[in-house]
Amino acid sequence: MKRDLFRGRWYLAPFDHLLHDNNLWGIRRRTVVPAFALGLFFAFMPFPGHPLMGALAALALRVNIPVAALTTFVSNPLTIGPMYLLAYRVGQTLLGTPPEPLEFELSLAWVRDGFLRVWQPLTVGCVLLGATSALTGYVTLDVLWRAHLVDYLKRKRERKRVDRS
């Protein structure tokens, strides 16, 4: 995603000053790590438009927009089923609702009738798992980034020491 693609678009004119902020596009630990966590959180939410929601939240929080949008693709056609089933089961356990067979059908009738039975446990589970994955992702990426930085600085000092010898 290149920010120059957004330059001069009439519908983005009110956001022009924000879209060209280096914090929203640069690769820095302070903007990438929270954006990664934000994307993981939105990947678990039970509504469509994860990349858009991640990008808008990143814009509001002034963190890296592409990282937040792309991280939401953790939920994809291969992973969305297991993610939502786990979220439903977690929500069901937390709310103490009795277990019932979960049957999904891609139809308007299921959305009207079936979703009304599962929305509460699903939403509770999604928020909890989204927050847990965001926290885990934040800590893990931050630790890895810092470890890489320490290793990089150590190698740089070694090269300087060897060059001086």
Chimera marker file (.cmm) of the C-alpha trace (Angstrom):
<marker_set name="trace">
<marker id="1" x="0.000" y="0.000" z="0.000" r="1" g="1" b="0" radius="0.5"/>
<marker id="2" x="1.633" y="3.265" z="-1.075" r="1" g="1" b="0" radius="0.5"/>
<marker id="3" x="0.486" y="6.550" z="0.322" r="1" g="1" b="0" radius="0.5"/>
<marker id="4" x="1.008" y="8.318" z="-3.007" r="1" g="1" b="0" radius="0.5"/>
<marker id="5" x="-1.989" y="6.399" z="-4.343" r="1" g="1" b="0" radius="0.5"/>
<marker id="6" x="-4.183" y="8.423" z="-1.992" r="1" g="1" b="0" radius="0.5"/>
<marker id="7" x="-2.765" y="11.838" z="-2.856" r="1" g="1" b="0" radius="0.5"/>
<marker id="8" x="-5.207" y="14.193" z="-4.566" r="1" g="1" b="0" radius="0.5"/>
<marker id="9" x="-8.337" y="12.083" z="-4.145" r="1" g="1" b="0" radius="0.5"/>
<marker id="10" x="-11.289" y="14.417" z="-3.607" r="1" g="1" b="0" radius="0.5"/>
<marker id="11" x="-13.059" y="12.044" z="-1.213" r="1" g="1" b="0" radius="0.5"/>
<marker id="12" x="-9.992" y="11.902" z="1.031" r="1" g="1" b="0" radius="0.5"/>
<marker id="13" x="-9.431" y="15.667" z="1.133" r="1" g="1" b="0" radius="0.5"/>
<marker id="14" x="-10.609" y="16.042" z="4.762" r="1" g="1" b="0" radius="0.5"/>
<marker id="15" x="-8.053" y="13.411" z="5.814" r="1" g="1" b="0" radius="0.5"/>
<marker id="16" x="-5.186" y="14.622" z="3.626" r="1" g="1" b="0" radius="0.5"/>
<marker id="17" x="-3.160" y="16.035" z="6.511" r="1" g="1" b="0" radius="0.5"/>
<marker id="18" x="-3.467" y="12.714" z="8.356" r="1" g="1" b="0" radius="0.5"/>
<marker id="19" x="-2.767" y="10.411" z="5.434" r="1" g="1" b="0" radius="0.5"/>
<marker id="20" x="0.626" y="11.984" z="4.801" r="1" g="1" b="0" radius="0.5"/>
<marker id="21" x="1.830" y="11.679" z="8.379" r="1" g="1" b="0" radius="0.5"/>
<marker id="22" x="4.998" y="9.548" z="8.527" r="1" g="1" b="0" radius="0.5"/>
<marker id="23" x="3.785" y="7.814" z="11.702" r="1" g="1" b="0" radius="0.5"/>
<marker id="24" x="0.978" y="6.221" z="9.714" r="1" g="1" b="0" radius="0.5"/>
<marker id="25" x="3.243" y="4.720" z="7.061" r="1" g="1" b="0" radius="0.5"/>
<marker id="26" x="6.783" y="4.431" z="8.489" r="1" g="1" b="0" radius="0.5"/>
<marker id="27" x="8.362" y="1.251" z="9.795" r="1" g="1" b="0" radius="0.5"/>
<marker id="28" x="9.070" y="2.063" z="13.428" r="1" g="1" b="0" radius="0.5"/>
<marker id="29" x="8.551" y="-0.151" z="16.450" r="1" g="1" b="0" radius="0.5"/>
<marker id="30" x="6.334" y="2.432" z="18.141" r="1" g="1" b="0" radius="0.5"/>
<marker id="31" x="3.862" y="2.445" z="15.248" r="1" g="1" b="0" radius="0.5"/>
<marker id="32" x="4.155" y="-1.074" z="13.813" r="1" g="1" b="0" radius="0.5"/>
<marker id="33" x="3.785" y="-3.086" z="17.035" r="1" g="1" b="0" radius="0.5"/>
<marker id="34" x="0.509" y="-1.438" z="18.141" r="1" g="1" b="0" radius="0.5"/>
<marker id="35" x="-0.803" y="-1.618" z="14.569" r="1" g="1" b="0" radius="0.5"/>
<marker id="36" x="-0.081" y="-5.346" z="14.512" r="1" g="1" b="0" radius="0.5"/>
<marker id="37" x="-1.999" y="-5.813" z="17.760" r="1" g="1" b="0" radius="0.5"/>
<marker id="38" x="-4.861" y="-3.697" z="16.441" r="1" g="1" b="0" radius="0.5"/>
<marker id="39" x="-5.100" y="-5.810" z="13.304" r="1" g="1" b="0" radius="0.5"/>
<marker id="40" x="-5.186" y="-9.009" z="15.367" r="1" g="1" b="0" radius="0.5"/>
<marker id="41" x="-7.989" y="-7.604" z="17.492" r="1" g="1" b="0" radius="0.5"/>
<marker id="42" x="-10.130" y="-6.690" z="14.479" r="1" g="1" b="0" radius="0.5"/>
<marker id="43" x="-9.424" y="-10.049" z="12.817" r="1" g="1" b="0" radius="0.5"/>
<marker id="44" x="-11.578" y="-11.701" z="15.485" r="1" g="1" b="0" radius="0.5"/>
<marker id="45" x="-14.537" y="-9.338" z="15.275" r="1" g="1" b="0" radius="0.5"/>
<marker id="46" x="-17.768" y="-10.887" z="13.934" r="1" g="1" b="0" radius="0.5"/>
<marker id="47" x="-18.536" y="-8.300" z="11.281" r="1" g="1" b="0" radius="0.5"/>
<marker id="48" x="-17.346" y="-7.771" z="7.709" r="1" g="1" b="0" radius="0.5"/>
<marker id="49" x="-14.794" y="-5.189" z="6.651" r="1" g="1" b="0" radius="0.5"/>
<marker id="50" x="-11.874" y="-6.114" z="8.900" r="1" g="1" b="0" radius="0.5"/>
<marker id="51" x="-9.195" y="-4.320" z="6.823" r="1" g="1" b="0" radius="0.5"/>
<marker id="52" x="-11.271" y="-1.144" z="6.627" r="1" g="1" b="0" radius="0.5"/>
<marker id="53" x="-11.972" y="-1.164" z="10.368" r="1" g="1" b="0" radius="0.5"/>
<marker id="54" x="-8.299" y="-1.842" z="11.118" r="1" g="1" b="0" radius="0.5"/>
<marker id="55" x="-7.201" y="1.002" z="8.843" r="1" g="1" b="0" radius="0.5"/>
<marker id="56" x="-9.702" y="3.455" z="10.347" r="1" g="1" b="0" radius="0.5"/>
<marker id="57" x="-8.696" y="2.521" z="13.896" r="1" g="1" b="0" radius="0.5"/>
<marker id="58" x="-5.019" y="2.861" z="12.927" r="1" g="1" b="0" radius="0.5"/>
<marker id="59" x="-5.741" y="6.296" z="11.511" r="1" g="1" b="0" radius="0.5"/>
<marker id="60" x="-7.509" y="7.327" z="14.713" r="1" g="1" b="0" radius="0.5"/>
<marker id="61" x="-4.723" y="5.954" z="16.931" r="1" g="1" b="0" radius="0.5"/>
<marker id="62" x="-1.958" y="7.240" z="14.632" r="1" g="1" b="0" radius="0.5"/>
<marker id="63" x="-0.249" y="3.901" z="14.087" r="1" g="1" b="0" radius="0.5"/>
<marker id="64" x="0.863" y="2.164" z="10.884" r="1" g="1" b="0" radius="0.5"/>
<marker id="65" x="-2.140" y="1.837" z="8.556" r="1" g="1" b="0" radius="0.5"/>
<marker id="66" x="-0.868" y="-0.896" z="6.179" r="1" g="1" b="0" radius="0.5"/>
<marker id="67" x="0.219" y="-3.157" z="9.045" r="1" g="1" b="0" radius="0.5"/>
<marker id="68" x="-3.124" y="-2.799" z="10.822" r="1" g="1" b="0" radius="0.5"/>
<marker id="69" x="-5.072" y="-3.500" z="7.626" r="1" g="1" b="0" radius="0.5"/>
<marker id="70" x="-2.948" y="-6.424" z="6.463" r="1" g="1" b="0" radius="0.5"/>
<marker id="71" x="-2.803" y="-8.123" z="9.865" r="1" g="1" b="0" radius="0.5"/>
<marker id="72" x="-6.579" y="-8.501" z="9.798" r="1" g="1" b="0" radius="0.5"/>
<marker id="73" x="-6.097" y="-11.115" z="7.066" r="1" g="1" b="0" radius="0.5"/>
<marker id="74" x="-5.243" y="-13.583" z="9.824" r="1" g="1" b="0" radius="0.5"/>
<marker id="75" x="-8.951" y="-14.274" z="9.506" r="1" g="1" b="0" radius="0.5"/>
<marker id="76" x="-9.378" y="-15.650" z="6.028" r="1" g="1" b="0" radius="0.5"/>
<marker id="77" x="-11.563" y="-18.342" z="4.445" r="1" g="1" b="0" radius="0.5"/>
<marker id="78" x="-9.343" y="-21.081" z="5.899" r="1" g="1" b="0" radius="0.5"/>
<marker id="79" x="-9.180" y="-19.760" z="9.464" r="1" g="1" b="0" radius="0.5"/>
<marker id="80" x="-12.478" y="-17.964" z="9.988" r="1" g="1" b="0" radius="0.5"/>
<marker id="81" x="-14.466" y="-21.118" z="10.764" r="1" g="1" b="0" radius="0.5"/>
<marker id="82" x="-12.190" y="-22.420" z="13.527" r="1" g="1" b="0" radius="0.5"/>
<marker id="83" x="-11.725" y="-18.900" z="14.943" r="1" g="1" b="0" radius="0.5"/>
<marker id="84" x="-15.447" y="-18.228" z="15.236" r="1" g="1" b="0" radius="0.5"/>
<marker id="85" x="-16.228" y="-21.713" z="16.517" r="1" g="1" b="0" radius="0.5"/>
<marker id="86" x="-13.624" y="-21.308" z="19.259" r="1" g="1" b="0" radius="0.5"/>
<marker id="87" x="-14.947" y="-17.825" z="20.050" r="1" g="1" b="0" radius="0.5"/>
<marker id="88" x="-18.491" y="-19.182" z="20.240" r="1" g="1" b="0" radius="0.5"/>
<marker id="89" x="-17.444" y="-21.983" z="22.592" r="1" g="1" b="0" radius="0.5"/>
<marker id="90" x="-15.487" y="-19.575" z="24.819" r="1" g="1" b="0" radius="0.5"/>
<marker id="91" x="-18.431" y="-17.165" z="24.944" r="1" g="1" b="0" radius="0.5"/>
<marker id="92" x="-20.809" y="-20.024" z="25.661" r="1" g="1" b="0" radius="0.5"/>
<marker id="93" x="-18.635" y="-21.154" z="28.577" r="1" g="1" b="0" radius="0.5"/>
<marker id="94" x="-18.276" y="-17.641" z="29.996" r="1" g="1" b="0" radius="0.5"/>
<marker id="95" x="-21.980" y="-16.858" z="29.747" r="1" g="1" b="0" radius="0.5"/>
<marker id="96" x="-22.998" y="-20.280" z="31.015" r="1" g="1" b="0" radius="0.5"/>
<marker id="97" x="-25.386" y="-20.898" z="28.150" r="1" g="1" b="0" radius="0.5"/>
<marker id="98" x="-26.291" y="-24.538" z="27.536" r="1" g="1" b="0" radius="0.5"/>
<marker id="99" x="-24.452" y="-26.227" z="24.672" r="1" g="1" b="0" radius="0.5"/>
<marker id="100" x="-26.523" y="-26.656" z="21.569" r="1" g="1" b="0" radius="0.5"/>
<marker id="101" x="-25.588" y="-27.907" z="18.121" r="1" g="1" b="0" radius="0.5"/>
<marker id="102" x="-24.253" y="-25.119" z="15.965" r="1" g="1" b="0" radius="0.5"/>
<marker id="103" x="-25.446" y="-25.418" z="12.397" r="1" g="1" b="0" radius="0.5"/>
<marker id="104" x="-24.452" y="-22.790" z="9.877" r="1" g="1" b="0" radius="0.5"/>
<marker id="105" x="-26.161" y="-22.206" z="6.562" r="1" g="1" b="0" radius="0.5"/>
<marker id="106" x="-25.213" y="-19.492" z="4.117" r="1" g="1" b="0" radius="0.5"/>
<marker id="107" x="-28.657" y="-17.979" z="3.714" r="1" g="1" b="0" radius="0.5"/>
<marker id="108" x="-30.667" y="-14.965" z="4.721" r="1" g="1" b="0" radius="0.5"/>
<marker id="109" x="-32.983" y="-17.170" z="6.773" r="1" g="1" b="0" radius="0.5"/>
<marker id="110" x="-30.053" y="-18.371" z="8.923" r="1" g="1" b="0" radius="0.5"/>
<marker id="111" x="-28.860" y="-14.811" z="9.479" r="1" g="1" b="0" radius="0.5"/>
<marker id="112" x="-32.379" y="-13.832" z="10.526" r="1" g="1" b="0" radius="0.5"/>
<marker id="113" x="-33.063" y="-16.838" z="12.770" r="1" g="1" b="0" radius="0.5"/>
<marker id="114" x="-29.835" y="-18.700" z="13.569" r="1" g="1" b="0" radius="0.5"/>
<marker id="115" x="-27.603" y="-15.733" z="14.269" r="1" g="1" b="0" radius="0.5"/>
<marker id="116" x="-30.018" y="-14.432" z="16.904" r="1" g="1" b="0" radius="0.5"/>
<marker id="117" x="-29.313" y="-17.579" z="18.947" r="1" g="1" b="0" radius="0.5"/>
<marker id="118" x="-25.520" y="-17.316" z="18.761" r="1" g="1" b="0" radius="0.5"/>
<marker id="119" x="-24.718" y="-13.603" z="18.697" r="1" g="1" b="0" radius="0.5"/>
<marker id="120" x="-24.158" y="-13.101" z="22.432" r="1" g="1" b="0" radius="0.5"/>
<marker id="121" x="-21.704" y="-15.962" z="23.059" r="1" g="1" b="0" radius="0.5"/>
<marker id="122" x="-20.027" y="-15.293" z="19.710" r="1" g="1" b="0" radius="0.5"/>
<marker id="123" x="-19.523" y="-11.603" z="20.454" r="1" g="1" b="0" radius="0.5"/>
<marker id="124" x="-18.221" y="-12.208" z="23.983" r="1" g="1" b="0" radius="0.5"/>
<marker id="125" x="-15.838" y="-14.872" z="22.716" r="1" g="1" b="0" radius="0.5"/>
<marker id="126" x="-14.663" y="-12.733" z="19.796" r="1" g="1" b="0" radius="0.5"/>
<marker id="127" x="-13.909" y="-9.736" z="21.998" r="1" g="1" b="0" radius="0.5"/>
<marker id="128" x="-12.067" y="-11.877" z="24.552" r="1" g="1" b="0" radius="0.5"/>
<marker id="129" x="-10.056" y="-13.825" z="21.975" r="1" g="1" b="0" radius="0.5"/>
<marker id="130" x="-9.393" y="-10.656" z="19.976" r="1" g="1" b="0" radius="0.5"/>
<marker id="131" x="-8.066" y="-8.874" z="23.055" r="1" g="1" b="0" radius="0.5"/>
<marker id="132" x="-5.996" y="-11.917" z="24.062" r="1" g="1" b="0" radius="0.5"/>
<marker id="133" x="-4.493" y="-12.303" z="20.605" r="1" g="1" b="0" radius="0.5"/>
<marker id="134" x="-3.802" y="-8.563" z="20.421" r="1" g="1" b="0" radius="0.5"/>
<marker id="135" x="-1.990" y="-8.601" z="23.765" r="1" g="1" b="0" radius="0.5"/>
<marker id="136" x="-0.050" y="-11.735" z="22.851" r="1" g="1" b="0" radius="0.5"/>
<marker id="137" x="0.852" y="-10.333" z="19.435" r="1" g="1" b="0" radius="0.5"/>
<marker id="138" x="1.905" y="-6.999" z="20.911" r="1" g="1" b="0" radius="0.5"/>
<marker id="139" x="4.193" y="-8.546" z="23.519" r="1" g="1" b="0" radius="0.5"/>
<marker id="140" x="5.637" y="-11.131" z="21.126" r="1" g="1" b="0" radius="0.5"/>
<marker id="141" x="6.385" y="-8.698" z="18.311" r="1" g="1" b="0" radius="0.5"/>
<marker id="142" x="7.773" y="-6.105" z="20.723" r="1" g="1" b="0" radius="0.5"/>
<marker id="143" x="10.121" y="-8.654" z="22.328" r="1" g="1" b="0" radius="0.5"/>
<marker id="144" x="11.244" y="-9.953" z="18.919" r="1" g="1" b="0" radius="0.5"/>
<marker id="145" x="11.782" y="-6.426" z="17.589" r="1" g="1" b="0" radius="0.5"/>
<marker id="146" x="13.838" y="-5.423" z="20.655" r="1" g="1" b="0" radius="0.5"/>
<marker id="147" x="15.885" y="-8.647" z="20.503" r="1" g="1" b="0" radius="0.5"/>
<marker id="148" x="16.616" y="-8.021" z="16.835" r="1" g="1" b="0" radius="0.5"/>
<marker id="149" x="17.641" y="-4.448" z="17.627" r="1" g="1" b="0" radius="0.5"/>
<marker id="150" x="19.997" y="-5.584" z="20.399" r="1" g="1" b="0" radius="0.5"/>
<marker id="151" x="21.529" y="-8.162" z="18.045" r="1" g="1" b="0" radius="0.5"/>
<marker id="152" x="21.878" y="-5.564" z="15.283" r="1" g="1" b="0" radius="0.5"/>
<marker id="153" x="23.625" y="-3.100" z="17.591" r="1" g="1" b="0" radius="0.5"/>
<marker id="154" x="25.908" y="-5.826" z="18.910" r="1" g="1" b="0" radius="0.5"/>
<marker id="155" x="26.949" y="-6.804" z="15.360" r="1" g="1" b="0" radius="0.5"/>
<marker id="156" x="27.443" y="-3.142" z="14.451" r="1" g="1" b="0" radius="0.5"/>
<marker id="157" x="29.748" y="-2.625" z="17.452" r="1" g="1" b="0" radius="0.5"/>
<marker id="158" x="31.680" y="-5.749" z="16.495" r="1" g="1" b="0" radius="0.5"/>
<marker id="159" x="32.177" y="-4.482" z="12.938" r="1" g="1" b="0" radius="0.5"/>
<marker id="160" x="33.417" y="-1.125" z="14.234" r="1" g="1" b="0" radius="0.5"/>
<marker id="161" x="35.795" y="-2.867" z="16.623" r="1" g="1" b="0" radius="0.5"/>
<marker id="162" x="37.152" y="-5.088" z="13.840" r="1" g="1" b="0" radius="0.5"/>
<marker id="163" x="37.499" y="-2.122" z="11.464" r="1" g="1" b="0" radius="0.5"/>
<marker id="164" x="39.554" y="-0.184" z="14.020" r="1" g="1" b="0" radius="0.5"/>
<marker id="165" x="41.921" y="-3.117" z="14.610" r="1" g="1" b="0" radius="0.5"/>
<link id1="1" id2="2" r="1" g="1" b="0" radius="0.2"/>
<link id1="2" id2="3" r="1" g="1" b="0" radius="0.2"/>
<link id1="3" id2="4" r="1" g="1" b="0" radius="0.2"/>
<link id1="4" id2="5" r="1" g="1" b="0" radius="0.2"/>
<link id1="5" id2="6" r="1" g="1" b="0" radius="0.2"/>
<link id1="6" id2="7" r="1" g="1" b="0" radius="0.2"/>
<link id1="7" id2="8" r="1" g="1" b="0" radius="0.2"/>
<link id1="8" id2="9" r="1" g="1" b="0" radius="0.2"/>
<link id1="9" id2="10" r="1" g="1" b="0" radius="0.2"/>
<link id1="10" id2="11" r="1" g="1" b="0" radius="0.2"/>
<link id1="11" id2="12" r="1" g="1" b="0" radius="0.2"/>
<link id1="12" id2="13" r="1" g="1" b="0" radius="0.2"/>
<link id1="13" id2="14" r="1" g="1" b="0" radius="0.2"/>
<link id1="14" id2="15" r="1" g="1" b="0" radius="0.2"/>
<link id1="15" id2="16" r="1" g="1" b="0" radius="0.2"/>
<link id1="16" id2="17" r="1" g="1" b="0" radius="0.2"/>
<link id1="17" id2="18" r="1" g="1" b="0" radius="0.2"/>
<link id1="18" id2="19" r="1" g="1" b="0" radius="0.2"/>
<link id1="19" id2="20" r="1" g="1" b="0" radius="0.2"/>
<link id1="20" id2="21" r="1" g="1" b="0" radius="0.2"/>
<link id1="21" id2="22" r="1" g="1" b="0" radius="0.2"/>
<link id1="22" id2="23" r="1" g="1" b="0" radius="0.2"/>
<link id1="23" id2="24" r="1" g="1" b="0" radius="0.2"/>
<link id1="24" id2="25" r="1" g="1" b="0" radius="0.2"/>
<link id1="25" id2="26" r="1" g="1" b="0" radius="0.2"/>
<link id1="26" id2="27" r="1" g="1" b="0" radius="0.2"/>
<link id1="27" id2="28" r="1" g="1" b="0" radius="0.2"/>
<link id1="28" id2="29" r="1" g="1" b="0" radius="0.2"/>
<link id1="29" id2="30" r="1" g="1" b="0" radius="0.2"/>
<link id1="30" id2="31" r="1" g="1" b="0" radius="0.2"/>
<link id1="31" id2="32" r="1" g="1" b="0" radius="0.2"/>
<link id1="32" id2="33" r="1" g="1" b="0" radius="0.2"/>
<link id1="33" id2="34" r="1" g="1" b="0" radius="0.2"/>
<link id1="34" id2="35" r="1" g="1" b="0" radius="0.2"/>
<link id1="35" id2="36" r="1" g="1" b="0" radius="0.2"/>
<link id1="36" id2="37" r="1" g="1" b="0" radius="0.2"/>
<link id1="37" id2="38" r="1" g="1" b="0" radius="0.2"/>
<link id1="38" id2="39" r="1" g="1" b="0" radius="0.2"/>
<link id1="39" id2="40" r="1" g="1" b="0" radius="0.2"/>
<link id1="40" id2="41" r="1" g="1" b="0" radius="0.2"/>
<link id1="41" id2="42" r="1" g="1" b="0" radius="0.2"/>
<link id1="42" id2="43" r="1" g="1" b="0" radius="0.2"/>
<link id1="43" id2="44" r="1" g="1" b="0" radius="0.2"/>
<link id1="44" id2="45" r="1" g="1" b="0" radius="0.2"/>
<link id1="45" id2="46" r="1" g="1" b="0" radius="0.2"/>
<link id1="46" id2="47" r="1" g="1" b="0" radius="0.2"/>
<link id1="47" id2="48" r="1" g="1" b="0" radius="0.2"/>
<link id1="48" id2="49" r="1" g="1" b="0" radius="0.2"/>
<link id1="49" id2="50" r="1" g="1" b="0" radius="0.2"/>
<link id1="50" id2="51" r="1" g="1" b="0" radius="0.2"/>
<link id1="51" id2="52" r="1" g="1" b="0" radius="0.2"/>
<link id1="52" id2="53" r="1" g="1" b="0" radius="0.2"/>
<link id1="53" id2="54" r="1" g="1" b="0" radius="0.2"/>
<link id1="54" id2="55" r="1" g="1" b="0" radius="0.2"/>
<link id1="55" id2="56" r="1" g="1" b="0" radius="0.2"/>
<link id1="56" id2="57" r="1" g="1" b="0" radius="0.2"/>
<link id1="57" id2="58" r="1" g="1" b="0" radius="0.2"/>
<link id1="58" id2="59" r="1" g="1" b="0" radius="0.2"/>
<link id1="59" id2="60" r="1" g="1" b="0" radius="0.2"/>
<link id1="60" id2="61" r="1" g="1" b="0" radius="0.2"/>
<link id1="61" id2="62" r="1" g="1" b="0" radius="0.2"/>
<link id1="62" id2="63" r="1" g="1" b="0" radius="0.2"/>
<link id1="63" id2="64" r="1" g="1" b="0" radius="0.2"/>
<link id1="64" id2="65" r="1" g="1" b="0" radius="0.2"/>
<link id1="65" id2="66" r="1" g="1" b="0" radius="0.2"/>
<link id1="66" id2="67" r="1" g="1" b="0" radius="0.2"/>
<link id1="67" id2="68" r="1" g="1" b="0" radius="0.2"/>
<link id1="68" id2="69" r="1" g="1" b="0" radius="0.2"/>
<link id1="69" id2="70" r="1" g="1" b="0" radius="0.2"/>
<link id1="70" id2="71" r="1" g="1" b="0" radius="0.2"/>
<link id1="71" id2="72" r="1" g="1" b="0" radius="0.2"/>
<link id1="72" id2="73" r="1" g="1" b="0" radius="0.2"/>
<link id1="73" id2="74" r="1" g="1" b="0" radius="0.2"/>
<link id1="74" id2="75" r="1" g="1" b="0" radius="0.2"/>
<link id1="75" id2="76" r="1" g="1" b="0" radius="0.2"/>
<link id1="76" id2="77" r="1" g="1" b="0" radius="0.2"/>
<link id1="77" id2="78" r="1" g="1" b="0" radius="0.2"/>
<link id1="78" id2="79" r="1" g="1" b="0" radius="0.2"/>
<link id1="79" id2="80" r="1" g="1" b="0" radius="0.2"/>
<link id1="80" id2="81" r="1" g="1" b="0" radius="0.2"/>
<link id1="81" id2="82" r="1" g="1" b="0" radius="0.2"/>
<link id1="82" id2="83" r="1" g="1" b="0" radius="0.2"/>
<link id1="83" id2="84" r="1" g="1" b="0" radius="0.2"/>
<link id1="84" id2="85" r="1" g="1" b="0" radius="0.2"/>
<link id1="85" id2="86" r="1" g="1" b="0" radius="0.2"/>
<link id1="86" id2="87" r="1" g="1" b="0" radius="0.2"/>
<link id1="87" id2="88" r="1" g="1" b="0" radius="0.2"/>
<link id1="88" id2="89" r="1" g="1" b="0" radius="0.2"/>
<link id1="89" id2="90" r="1" g="1" b="0" radius="0.2"/>
<link id1="90" id2="91" r="1" g="1" b="0" radius="0.2"/>
<link id1="91" id2="92" r="1" g="1" b="0" radius="0.2"/>
<link id1="92" id2="93" r="1" g="1" b="0" radius="0.2"/>
<link id1="93" id2="94" r="1" g="1" b="0" radius="0.2"/>
<link id1="94" id2="95" r="1" g="1" b="0" radius="0.2"/>
<link id1="95" id2="96" r="1" g="1" b="0" radius="0.2"/>
<link id1="96" id2="97" r="1" g="1" b="0" radius="0.2"/>
<link id1="97" id2="98" r="1" g="1" b="0" radius="0.2"/>
<link id1="98" id2="99" r="1" g="1" b="0" radius="0.2"/>
<link id1="99" id2="100" r="1" g="1" b="0" radius="0.2"/>
<link id1="100" id2="101" r="1" g="1" b="0" radius="0.2"/>
<link id1="101" id2="102" r="1" g="1" b="0" radius="0.2"/>
<link id1="102" id2="103" r="1" g="1" b="0" radius="0.2"/>
<link id1="103" id2="104" r="1" g="1" b="0" radius="0.2"/>
<link id1="104" id2="105" r="1" g="1" b="0" radius="0.2"/>
<link id1="105" id2="106" r="1" g="1" b="0" radius="0.2"/>
<link id1="106" id2="107" r="1" g="1" b="0" radius="0.2"/>
<link id1="107" id2="108" r="1" g="1" b="0" radius="0.2"/>
<link id1="108" id2="109" r="1" g="1" b="0" radius="0.2"/>
<link id1="109" id2="110" r="1" g="1" b="0" radius="0.2"/>
<link id1="110" id2="111" r="1" g="1" b="0" radius="0.2"/>
<link id1="111" id2="112" r="1" g="1" b="0" radius="0.2"/>
<link id1="112" id2="113" r="1" g="1" b="0" radius="0.2"/>
<link id1="113" id2="114" r="1" g="1" b="0" radius="0.2"/>
<link id1="114" id2="115" r="1" g="1" b="0" radius="0.2"/>
<link id1="115" id2="116" r="1" g="1" b="0" radius="0.2"/>
<link id1="116" id2="117" r="1" g="1" b="0" radius="0.2"/>
<link id1="117" id2="118" r="1" g="1" b="0" radius="0.2"/>
<link id1="118" id2="119" r="1" g="1" b="0" radius="0.2"/>
<link id1="119" id2="120" r="1" g="1" b="0" radius="0.2"/>
<link id1="120" id2="121" r="1" g="1" b="0" radius="0.2"/>
<link id1="121" id2="122" r="1" g="1" b="0" radius="0.2"/>
<link id1="122" id2="123" r="1" g="1" b="0" radius="0.2"/>
<link id1="123" id2="124" r="1" g="1" b="0" radius="0.2"/>
<link id1="124" id2="125" r="1" g="1" b="0" radius="0.2"/>
<link id1="125" id2="126" r="1" g="1" b="0" radius="0.2"/>
<link id1="126" id2="127" r="1" g="1" b="0" radius="0.2"/>
<link id1="127" id2="128" r="1" g="1" b="0" radius="0.2"/>
<link id1="128" id2="129" r="1" g="1" b="0" radius="0.2"/>
<link id1="129" id2="130" r="1" g="1" b="0" radius="0.2"/>
<link id1="130" id2="131" r="1" g="1" b="0" radius="0.2"/>
<link id1="131" id2="132" r="1" g="1" b="0" radius="0.2"/>
<link id1="132" id2="133" r="1" g="1" b="0" radius="0.2"/>
<link id1="133" id2="134" r="1" g="1" b="0" radius="0.2"/>
<link id1="134" id2="135" r="1" g="1" b="0" radius="0.2"/>
<link id1="135" id2="136" r="1" g="1" b="0" radius="0.2"/>
<link id1="136" id2="137" r="1" g="1" b="0" radius="0.2"/>
<link id1="137" id2="138" r="1" g="1" b="0" radius="0.2"/>
<link id1="138" id2="139" r="1" g="1" b="0" radius="0.2"/>
<link id1="139" id2="140" r="1" g="1" b="0" radius="0.2"/>
<link id1="140" id2="141" r="1" g="1" b="0" radius="0.2"/>
<link id1="141" id2="142" r="1" g="1" b="0" radius="0.2"/>
<link id1="142" id2="143" r="1" g="1" b="0" radius="0.2"/>
<link id1="143" id2="144" r="1" g="1" b="0" radius="0.2"/>
<link id1="144" id2="145" r="1" g="1" b="0" radius="0.2"/>
<link id1="145" id2="146" r="1" g="1" b="0" radius="0.2"/>
<link id1="146" id2="147" r="1" g="1" b="0" radius="0.2"/>
<link id1="147" id2="148" r="1" g="1" b="0" radius="0.2"/>
<link id1="148" id2="149" r="1" g="1" b="0" radius="0.2"/>
<link id1="149" id2="150" r="1" g="1" b="0" radius="0.2"/>
<link id1="150" id2="151" r="1" g="1" b="0" radius="0.2"/>
<link id1="151" id2="152" r="1" g="1" b="0" radius="0.2"/>
<link id1="152" id2="153" r="1" g="1" b="0" radius="0.2"/>
<link id1="153" id2="154" r="1" g="1" b="0" radius="0.2"/>
<link id1="154" id2="155" r="1" g="1" b="0" radius="0.2"/>
<link id1="155" id2="156" r="1" g="1" b="0" radius="0.2"/>
<link id1="156" id2="157" r="1" g="1" b="0" radius="0.2"/>
<link id1="157" id2="158" r="1" g="1" b="0" radius="0.2"/>
<link id1="158" id2="159" r="1" g="1" b="0" radius="0.2"/>
<link id1="159" id2="160" r="1" g="1" b="0" radius="0.2"/>
<link id1="160" id2="161" r="1" g="1" b="0" radius="0.2"/>
<link id1="161" id2="162" r="1" g="1" b="0" radius="0.2"/>
<link id1="162" id2="163" r="1" g="1" b="0" radius="0.2"/>
<link id1="163" id2="164" r="1" g="1" b="0" radius="0.2"/>
<link id1="164" id2="165" r="1" g="1" b="0" radius="0.2"/>
</marker_set>
